[in-house]
Amino acid sequence: MDRIDFRSDTVSWPTPEMREAMATARVGDDVFGEDPSINELEALAADKLGKEAALFVTSGTQGNLIAVLGHARRGDEAILGYESHVFQWEVGGMASIGGILPHTIPTDAIGRMDRAAVEAAVRADDHHLGHSTLLLVENSFGGRGGTALPKEYFADLRGVANRHGLAMHMDGARVFNAAVALGVEAADLVADVDTVTFCLSKGLCAPVGSILCGPTDFIEEARRTRKSLGGGMRQAGILAAAGLISLRSMIDRLAEDHAHASLLAQKLSTLDAVRVHMETVQTNIVHFELEHGSRISPEAFCARLDAEYGIGLGTYPPNLLRAVTHFWVGEKEVGALVDAIAAILKSS
Ligand SMILES: *Cc1c(COP(=O)(O)O)cnc(C)c1O
């Protein structure tokens, strides 16, 4: 990469090995189901997640939307965390495109919904009310600094879902980060949800794409929905070639990103004017804030870091700074970031 960039893991470029594989990928027309690389990627993804089938989609947002449209009908309600990515950052697609009502529940400091609150959000069988049909969960939980939520949490919510006939979808954009951090297989972590989306284009370093996994008949219908949303792609095997490398050799190394995030958090916490949200540093994201009374806003701070040091750093509402580690930032870059932050704090 040509600069130090901690804004997100989405900025990660494909690895040299990926570029090589993309250049020589076997391809076909995937809308005809004839792209061998896509077919191989979908089979491998389904296998890794322990689901029957999988569908390559353009983005995590598209994968989540297709899943929601598959589980709920117009006028139905989907229960999800207020701080969840689907509610905060996906343009309200479930409402604008699907006519589905998001019913939000607050999440705690590590991104969990309270089971009783979920249960209370389920609508009674009454003709004044819509049907509650879907429970949406997320892992790792991005809005809380990428916390890795354990299998027991999802198993508990599955009990609620079963009692009320709700389907469960997981926005698992970074589910492999969660699995690596918890030391479990991703398939175990998603065993209690019906469907799951994950991103190839974040820590797994592929340039484009996400995958939706679930039961065979659900994925067949999802293929139709993807086409209707303009997501049918032709020689997409060029992208799948990178995605295959993501699944074969980029998962275990996520532990390095986590170690770098942990190192960054430790170093930042030695700076006087910085408060790191240590309890949420569990995967590859570090949320921190400048001490109260600091005269510089998070946005202005990032702008200075970029202009004076050429380093990218992100913000997160309402007042947080966010650093995300990935394949292209190691110990040296962590050191450069901390030094630059210390220098700006000293001079502001
Ligand atoms: C990145 C992300 C998504 C999907 O993002 P796209 O940019 O649409 O691929 C969904 N959920 C979470 C938690 C994410 O971090």
The ligand as an ORCA input file, in Angstrom:
! r2SCAN-3c Opt
* xyz 0 1
  C     -18.469     -3.451      6.522
  C     -19.644     -3.967      7.231
  C     -20.806     -4.360      6.542
  C     -20.987     -4.300      5.049
  O     -20.237     -3.397      4.404
  P     -20.056     -3.205      2.839
  O     -19.199     -2.002      2.831
  O     -21.408     -3.009      2.270
  O     -19.378     -4.408      2.288
  C     -21.840     -4.863      7.289
  N     -21.751     -4.980      8.620
  C     -20.648     -4.636      9.305
  C     -20.604     -4.847     10.775
  C     -19.561     -4.109      8.640
  O     -18.475     -3.755      9.321
*
